[in-house]
Amino acid sequence: RLLTAQGYHMTVLDHSADQIDVLRRFGNKAYYGDAARLDLLHAAGASDAQLLVIAIDAPDKTLEIVELAHKHFPKLRIAARAIDRRHAYQLLRLGVEHFKRETFDSAVNLGVDALKLLGNSEESAEKAGTLFRAHDNASLKILADVWGDDASYGVAIRQRTEDLKQVLMKDKEQQSKLKCSDAPEVCQSTPANEIR
């Protein structure tokens, strides 16, 4: 709906006849069937499309569609939904750089809420969430390269975890220094690791 509201024309492929009926009632061009079928992609206009968005619940089918699109429509840009981290690694290895992990944002947001419930300030918790999100997104590409090689992956994941701890610790120290410059009486009676 977002793309349609912005004036983009879209064609939807779906394996649910009910969903196809609803889409057509609202004026959308829709095809019933498996998007991993080359004839259906052709019929839907993939050869003239600017973008293929893959938002299905089946990771293996997503990968199959990506490979088919790369082979037969090499200029077609792809955006996809990744079911989990493993699926994100697979998409990266296939050259898909535009994807969103299905549960990542909600998990980070829940972590931020947990930090607040544990007594961290709103600002501190939000900043930790922002830093974590940026670090994890950067780590994905690094870890995708070694995923599958258990020894290398283990070393890389431990290093990225240690790097994240350092980033968060450095930020906490900076926040502590700022608070101490604003309220020195609080810092004199509170250990630095307890200033939230």
PASEBA-1860 file (N, C-alpha, C; in nm, 3 decimals):
! residues 196
1> RLLTAQGY> 0.082/-0.119/0.000/0.000/0.000/0.000/0.086/0.125/0.000 ~ 0.200/0.119/0.068/0.290/0.236/0.072/0.333/0.276/-0.068 ~ 0.375/0.180/-0.148/0.421/0.210/-0.284/0.307/0.262/-0.371 ~ 0.191/0.201/-0.360/0.075/0.245/-0.438/0.037/0.388/-0.400 ~ 0.039/0.418/-0.271/0.005/0.553/-0.224/0.105/0.656/-0.275 ~ 0.225/0.613/-0.309/0.328/0.703/-0.362/0.324/0.709/-0.515 ~ 0.226/0.644/-0.575/0.209/0.652/-0.719/0.277/0.543/-0.800 ~ 0.332/0.443/-0.735/0.396/0.333/-0.806/0.293/0.227/-0.843
9> HMTVLDHS> 0.307/0.172/-0.961/0.220/0.063/-1.004/0.289/-0.068/-0.968 ~ 0.213/-0.159/-0.913/0.273/-0.286/-0.875/0.190/-0.401/-0.925 ~ 0.259/-0.512/-0.940/0.196/-0.638/-0.976/0.229/-0.735/-0.864 ~ 0.129/-0.803/-0.814/0.149/-0.894/-0.702/0.133/-1.038/-0.748 ~ 0.225/-1.123/-0.704/0.215/-1.267/-0.725/0.188/-1.329/-0.588 ~ 0.086/-1.411/-0.579/0.053/-1.472/-0.450/-0.006/-1.610/-0.474 ~ 0.014/-1.699/-0.377/-0.040/-1.834/-0.390/-0.173/-1.850/-0.316 ~ -0.229/-1.737/-0.269/-0.359/-1.740/-0.202/-0.464/-1.679/-0.295
17> ADQIDVLR> -0.560/-1.762/-0.338/-0.665/-1.714/-0.427/-0.747/-1.603/-0.361 ~ -0.771/-1.616/-0.230/-0.847/-1.512/-0.159/-0.773/-1.378/-0.161 ~ -0.643/-1.384/-0.139/-0.562/-1.261/-0.140/-0.563/-1.198/-0.280 ~ -0.555/-1.280/-0.382/-0.558/-1.230/-0.520/-0.690/-1.158/-0.546 ~ -0.802/-1.217/-0.501/-0.933/-1.154/-0.518/-0.939/-1.017/-0.451 ~ -0.889/-1.010/-0.328/-0.889/-0.882/-0.254/-0.804/-0.779/-0.329 ~ -0.686/-0.818/-0.371/-0.598/-0.725/-0.443/-0.663/-0.674/-0.571 ~ -0.726/-0.762/-0.644/-0.791/-0.721/-0.770/-0.909/-0.628/-0.744
25> RFGNKAYY> -0.984/-0.653/-0.636/-1.098/-0.567/-0.603/-1.053/-0.423/-0.577 ~ -0.931/-0.408/-0.529/-0.878/-0.274/-0.503/-0.797/-0.219/-0.620 ~ -0.810/-0.284/-0.734/-0.750/-0.231/-0.856/-0.606/-0.269/-0.882 ~ -0.554/-0.363/-0.806/-0.416/-0.406/-0.826/-0.409/-0.518/-0.930 ~ -0.302/-0.517/-1.005/-0.275/-0.626/-1.099/-0.217/-0.741/-1.016 ~ -0.279/-0.858/-1.024/-0.235/-0.969/-0.939/-0.244/-1.101/-1.015 ~ -0.147/-1.187/-0.987/-0.141/-1.320/-1.050/-0.137/-1.426/-0.941 ~ -0.211/-1.532/-0.965/-0.212/-1.645/-0.873/-0.103/-1.744/-0.914
33> GDAARLDL> -0.022/-1.787/-0.817/0.075/-1.892/-0.846/0.206/-1.874/-0.772 ~ 0.300/-1.957/-0.808/0.432/-1.964/-0.746/0.527/-1.866/-0.814 ~ 0.576/-1.769/-0.739/0.665/-1.668/-0.795/0.800/-1.725/-0.838 ~ 0.827/-1.851/-0.806/0.951/-1.915/-0.851/0.934/-1.977/-0.989 ~ 0.820/-1.953/-1.053/0.798/-2.001/-1.189/0.836/-1.891/-1.287 ~ 0.927/-1.921/-1.376/0.975/-1.823/-1.473/0.863/-1.770/-1.561 ~ 0.773/-1.857/-1.605/0.663/-1.811/-1.692/0.573/-1.711/-1.621 ~ 0.553/-1.730/-1.490/0.470/-1.638/-1.413/0.540/-1.503/-1.395
41> LHAAGASD> 0.670/-1.507/-1.371/0.746/-1.381/-1.360/0.741/-1.304/-1.491 ~ 0.755/-1.374/-1.602/0.744/-1.309/-1.734/0.605/-1.249/-1.752 ~ 0.501/-1.327/-1.723/0.363/-1.280/-1.740/0.335/-1.157/-1.653 ~ 0.397/-1.153/-1.535/0.377/-1.042/-1.443/0.456/-0.918/-1.483 ~ 0.544/-0.932/-1.581/0.619/-0.816/-1.630/0.755/-0.795/-1.568 ~ 0.816/-0.900/-1.516/0.946/-0.887/-1.450/1.053/-0.830/-1.543 ~ 1.042/-0.856/-1.673/1.145/-0.807/-1.766/1.141/-0.655/-1.780 ~ 1.028/-0.592/-1.747/1.016/-0.446/-1.755/1.014/-0.379/-1.619
49> AQLLVIAI> 1.011/-0.458/-1.513/0.998/-0.403/-1.378/1.129/-0.338/-1.331 ~ 1.116/-0.243/-1.240/1.232/-0.179/-1.179/1.278/-0.253/-1.055 ~ 1.183/-0.318/-0.987/1.213/-0.375/-0.856/1.128/-0.500/-0.833 ~ 1.190/-0.600/-0.772/1.119/-0.720/-0.728/1.127/-0.723/-0.575 ~ 1.012/-0.719/-0.510/1.007/-0.728/-0.364/0.959/-0.869/-0.330 ~ 1.039/-0.939/-0.250/1.004/-1.076/-0.210/0.974/-1.075/-0.061 ~ 0.847/-1.097/-0.027/0.804/-1.091/0.113/0.721/-1.215/0.144 ~ 0.787/-1.329/0.145/0.717/-1.456/0.170/0.775/-1.522/0.294
57> DAPDKTLE> 0.701/-1.619/0.347/0.741/-1.685/0.472/0.834/-1.805/0.453 ~ 0.871/-1.835/0.330/0.951/-1.954/0.303/1.092/-1.914/0.259 ~ 1.192/-1.926/0.349/1.328/-1.883/0.316/1.386/-1.951/0.192 ~ 1.367/-2.082/0.180/1.422/-2.153/0.064/1.359/-2.106/-0.067 ~ 1.229/-2.080/-0.063/1.159/-2.031/-0.181/1.208/-1.890/-0.217 ~ 1.234/-1.808/-0.116/1.288/-1.674/-0.140/1.421/-1.684/-0.215 ~ 1.508/-1.772/-0.168/1.639/-1.790/-0.232/1.624/-1.840/-0.376 ~ 1.528/-1.928/-0.396/1.502/-1.981/-0.530/1.457/-1.868/-0.625
65> IVELAHKH> 1.371/-1.781/-0.576/1.323/-1.668/-0.657/1.437/-1.572/-0.687 ~ 1.522/-1.546/-0.588/1.638/-1.457/-0.608/1.728/-1.513/-0.719 ~ 1.761/-1.641/-0.709/1.848/-1.702/-0.810/1.786/-1.696/-0.949 ~ 1.657/-1.722/-0.958/1.586/-1.717/-1.086/1.588/-1.575/-1.143 ~ 1.562/-1.477/-1.057/1.562/-1.337/-1.102/1.701/-1.293/-1.147 ~ 1.803/-1.330/-1.072/1.941/-1.294/-1.111/1.976/-1.353/-1.248 ~ 1.934/-1.476/-1.270/1.969/-1.544/-1.394/1.894/-1.487/-1.515 ~ 1.764/-1.462/-1.499/1.681/-1.425/-1.614/1.651/-1.275/-1.624
73> FPKLRIAA> 1.667/-1.202/-1.514/1.640/-1.058/-1.512/1.754/-0.988/-1.438 ~ 1.875/-0.992/-1.491/1.993/-0.944/-1.418/1.989/-0.795/-1.379 ~ 1.910/-0.715/-1.447/1.903/-0.572/-1.414/1.796/-0.542/-1.309 ~ 1.716/-0.640/-1.277/1.607/-0.623/-1.182/1.663/-0.611/-1.040 ~ 1.634/-0.500/-0.975/1.678/-0.483/-0.835/1.586/-0.565/-0.745 ~ 1.644/-0.614/-0.635/1.569/-0.703/-0.545/1.573/-0.649/-0.403 ~ 1.457/-0.649/-0.338/1.445/-0.622/-0.195/1.370/-0.741/-0.137 ~ 1.415/-0.788/-0.022/1.354/-0.910/0.033/1.339/-0.903/0.184
81> RAIDRRHA> 1.252/-0.988/0.233/1.236/-1.004/0.377/1.317/-1.125/0.418 ~ 1.403/-1.107/0.517/1.482/-1.218/0.571/1.411/-1.271/0.695 ~ 1.392/-1.400/0.701/1.321/-1.461/0.813/1.404/-1.455/0.941 ~ 1.535/-1.478/0.929/1.623/-1.478/1.045/1.765/-1.444/1.000 ~ 1.859/-1.450/1.092/1.998/-1.414/1.063/2.059/-1.506/0.957 ~ 2.033/-1.635/0.969/2.085/-1.732/0.871/2.036/-1.699/0.731 ~ 1.910/-1.668/0.722/1.850/-1.631/0.594/1.914/-1.501/0.541 ~ 1.942/-1.407/0.630/2.009/-1.283/0.590/2.148/-1.313/0.531
89> YQLLRLGV> 2.222/-1.404/0.595/2.352/-1.443/0.541/2.337/-1.500/0.400 ~ 2.238/-1.585/0.382/2.216/-1.647/0.251/2.182/-1.542/0.145 ~ 2.099/-1.446/0.181/2.064/-1.339/0.087/2.187/-1.257/0.051 ~ 2.267/-1.224/0.150/2.391/-1.149/0.123/2.482/-1.225/0.028 ~ 2.495/-1.354/0.052/2.581/-1.435/-0.035/2.529/-1.443/-0.178 ~ 2.399/-1.422/-0.196/2.342/-1.421/-0.331/2.342/-1.280/-0.391 ~ 2.398/-1.185/-0.317/2.409/-1.049/-0.370/2.291/-0.959/-0.340 ~ 2.200/-1.002/-0.253/2.086/-0.917/-0.215/2.130/-0.831/-0.097
97> EHFKRETF> 2.140/-0.702/-0.121/2.184/-0.612/-0.014/2.068/-0.535/0.049 ~ 1.953/-0.539/-0.016/1.837/-0.467/0.037/1.739/-0.569/0.094 ~ 1.748/-0.588/0.226/1.658/-0.681/0.293/1.635/-0.631/0.434 ~ 1.527/-0.676/0.492/1.496/-0.645/0.631/1.474/-0.776/0.704 ~ 1.536/-0.786/0.821/1.518/-0.905/0.903/1.384/-0.893/0.977 ~ 1.306/-0.996/0.967/1.168/-0.995/1.014/1.153/-0.958/1.162 ~ 1.235/-1.013/1.248/1.216/-0.991/1.392/1.323/-0.902/1.455 ~ 1.417/-0.853/1.375/1.530/-0.780/1.431/1.487/-0.652/1.503
105> DSAVNLGV> 1.411/-0.566/1.436/1.375/-0.439/1.498/1.292/-0.458/1.624 ~ 1.197/-0.552/1.622/1.116/-0.574/1.742/1.201/-0.629/1.856 ~ 1.300/-0.713/1.825/1.389/-0.767/1.929/1.474/-0.656/1.990 ~ 1.528/-0.568/1.906/1.609/-0.457/1.959/1.521/-0.363/2.042 ~ 1.402/-0.333/1.993/1.311/-0.245/2.068/1.274/-0.306/2.202 ~ 1.254/-0.436/2.206/1.224/-0.503/2.332/1.345/-0.496/2.426 ~ 1.465/-0.511/2.370/1.587/-0.497/2.450/1.600/-0.357/2.510 ~ 1.565/-0.256/2.431/1.568/-0.117/2.480/1.467/-0.101/2.594
113> DALKLLGN> 1.348/-0.157/2.577/1.247/-0.151/2.685/1.299/-0.222/2.810 ~ 1.365/-0.336/2.793/1.420/-0.410/2.907/1.524/-0.325/2.981 ~ 1.610/-0.255/2.906/1.709/-0.168/2.971/1.640/-0.060/3.055 ~ 1.533/-0.003/3.002/1.459/0.100/3.076/1.397/0.040/3.203 ~ 1.338/-0.079/3.190/1.276/-0.144/3.306/1.379/-0.180/3.413 ~ 1.504/-0.199/3.369/1.612/-0.230/3.463/1.675/-0.106/3.523 ~ 1.618/0.011/3.494/1.663/0.134/3.559/1.749/0.225/3.475 ~ 1.778/0.189/3.352/1.855/0.279/3.265/1.766/0.394/3.220
121> SEESAEKA> 1.827/0.508/3.199/1.750/0.623/3.152/1.701/0.598/3.010 ~ 1.598/0.670/2.972/1.543/0.657/2.835/1.653/0.687/2.733 ~ 1.727/0.795/2.756/1.833/0.836/2.662/1.941/0.729/2.651 ~ 1.983/0.675/2.764/2.087/0.573/2.766/2.041/0.445/2.695 ~ 1.920/0.403/2.723/1.866/0.281/2.662/1.850/0.297/2.511 ~ 1.796/0.412/2.468/1.777/0.437/2.325/1.912/0.442/2.252 ~ 2.010/0.505/2.316/2.144/0.514/2.255/2.205/0.375/2.243 ~ 2.191/0.293/2.346/2.244/0.155/2.341/2.177/0.078/2.227
129> GTLFRAHD> 2.046/0.096/2.211/1.975/0.030/2.102/2.024/0.075/1.966 ~ 2.047/0.204/1.951/2.096/0.259/1.824/2.235/0.205/1.793 ~ 2.322/0.203/1.893/2.458/0.151/1.873/2.456/0.002/1.841 ~ 2.372/-0.072/1.914/2.362/-0.216/1.889/2.314/-0.241/1.746 ~ 2.210/-0.170/1.705/2.152/-0.188/1.571/2.258/-0.163/1.463 ~ 2.331/-0.052/1.476/2.434/-0.018/1.376/2.545/-0.122/1.375 ~ 2.589/-0.165/1.492/2.696/-0.263/1.502/2.652/-0.397/1.443 ~ 2.531/-0.438/1.475/2.483/-0.567/1.426/2.465/-0.567/1.275
137> NASLKILA> 2.414/-0.457/1.221/2.399/-0.448/1.075/2.534/-0.452/1.005 ~ 2.634/-0.384/1.062/2.769/-0.388/1.004/2.829/-0.528/1.018 ~ 2.801/-0.594/1.128/2.854/-0.729/1.152/2.798/-0.832/1.056 ~ 2.674/-0.812/1.012/2.611/-0.909/0.922/2.697/-0.941/0.802 ~ 2.746/-0.837/0.735/2.824/-0.857/0.613/2.956/-0.929/0.643 ~ 3.018/-0.892/0.753/3.145/-0.955/0.792/3.122/-1.103/0.824 ~ 3.018/-1.130/0.903/2.991/-1.268/0.946/2.937/-1.355/0.833 ~ 2.867/-1.295/0.738/2.815/-1.373/0.624/2.928/-1.437/0.546
145> DVWGDDAS> 3.042/-1.368/0.540/3.157/-1.420/0.464/3.215/-1.547/0.525 ~ 3.204/-1.562/0.657/3.264/-1.679/0.723/3.160/-1.778/0.774 ~ 3.033/-1.745/0.757/2.926/-1.834/0.802/2.937/-1.967/0.727 ~ 2.925/-2.076/0.802/2.939/-2.210/0.743/3.072/-2.274/0.780 ~ 3.173/-2.193/0.809/3.302/-2.242/0.857/3.300/-2.220/1.009 ~ 3.264/-2.324/1.083/3.239/-2.309/1.226/3.354/-2.245/1.303 ~ 3.477/-2.284/1.272/3.592/-2.229/1.345/3.606/-2.079/1.317 ~ 3.605/-2.041/1.191/3.619/-1.900/1.156/3.501/-1.818/1.205
153> YGVAIRQR> 3.383/-1.874/1.194/3.263/-1.803/1.238/3.268/-1.781/1.389 ~ 3.309/-1.884/1.463/3.320/-1.872/1.608/3.416/-1.762/1.649 ~ 3.531/-1.756/1.584/3.630/-1.651/1.612/3.571/-1.514/1.579 ~ 3.509/-1.503/1.462/3.453/-1.375/1.418/3.340/-1.328/1.508 ~ 3.254/-1.420/1.550/3.141/-1.380/1.635/3.190/-1.335/1.772 ~ 3.292/-1.404/1.825/3.349/-1.362/1.954/3.413/-1.223/1.942 ~ 3.482/-1.198/1.831/3.546/-1.068/1.810/3.442/-0.958/1.797 ~ 3.336/-0.984/1.720/3.231/-0.883/1.702/3.158/-0.857/1.834
161> TEDLKQVL> 3.139/-0.962/1.916/3.074/-0.945/2.046/3.162/-0.860/2.137 ~ 3.291/-0.886/2.136/3.385/-0.806/2.217/3.387/-0.662/2.168 ~ 3.388/-0.642/2.037/3.384/-0.507/1.981/3.258/-0.433/2.026 ~ 3.145/-0.502/2.026/3.019/-0.440/2.069/3.026/-0.400/2.216 ~ 3.081/-0.488/2.300/3.095/-0.455/2.442/3.178/-0.328/2.459 ~ 3.287/-0.318/2.382/3.374/-0.200/2.391/3.300/-0.073/2.347 ~ 3.225/-0.082/2.238/3.148/0.033/2.188/3.048/0.078/2.294 ~ 2.975/-0.017/2.352/2.873/0.018/2.451/2.936/0.070/2.580
169> MKDKEQQS> 3.050/0.011/2.620/3.119/0.057/2.740/3.172/0.200/2.721 ~ 3.230/0.226/2.606/3.283/0.360/2.577/3.170/0.462/2.579 ~ 3.057/0.428/2.521/2.943/0.520/2.522/2.893/0.544/2.663 ~ 2.888/0.438/2.743/2.841/0.452/2.882/2.935/0.543/2.961 ~ 3.066/0.529/2.937/3.164/0.615/3.004/3.146/0.761/2.962 ~ 3.123/0.783/2.833/3.101/0.920/2.784/2.975/0.980/2.845 ~ 2.868/0.901/2.852/2.745/0.950/2.913/2.766/0.981/3.061 ~ 2.845/0.897/3.127/2.874/0.917/3.269/2.951/1.047/3.290
177> KLKCSDAP> 3.050/1.074/3.203/3.128/1.198/3.214/3.040/1.320/3.193 ~ 2.949/1.312/3.096/2.857/1.423/3.071/2.768/1.448/3.191 ~ 2.716/1.341/3.251/2.630/1.357/3.368/2.708/1.414/3.486 ~ 2.833/1.371/3.499/2.915/1.419/3.610/2.949/1.567/3.594 ~ 2.967/1.612/3.471/2.996/1.754/3.450/2.871/1.837/3.477 ~ 2.752/1.779/3.458/2.627/1.850/3.485/2.586/1.843/3.632 ~ 2.621/1.734/3.701/2.581/1.715/3.841/2.693/1.646/3.918 ~ 2.801/1.719/3.949/2.917/1.656/4.015/2.884/1.591/4.149
185> EVCQSTPA> 2.784/1.642/4.222/2.750/1.585/4.352/2.699/1.441/4.340 ~ 2.634/1.407/4.227/2.586/1.270/4.205/2.704/1.177/4.183 ~ 2.802/1.222/4.109/2.916/1.137/4.073/3.008/1.110/4.191 ~ 3.014/1.204/4.283/3.103/1.185/4.397/3.056/1.072/4.487 ~ 2.925/1.047/4.488/2.874/0.944/4.579/2.827/0.817/4.507 ~ 2.841/0.812/4.373/2.793/0.697/4.296/2.905/0.640/4.210 ~ 2.934/0.509/4.221/3.034/0.448/4.132/2.993/0.466/3.986 ~ 3.093/0.485/3.898/3.067/0.514/3.756/2.979/0.410/3.689
193> NEIR> 2.998/0.282/3.726/2.919/0.178/3.658/2.773/0.176/3.704 ~ 2.739/0.256/3.806/2.601/0.261/3.853/2.528/0.386/3.805 ~ 2.599/0.476/3.736/2.535/0.597/3.684/2.464/0.562/3.555 ~ 2.334/0.577/3.555/2.254/0.537/3.439/2.186/0.658/3.384
END
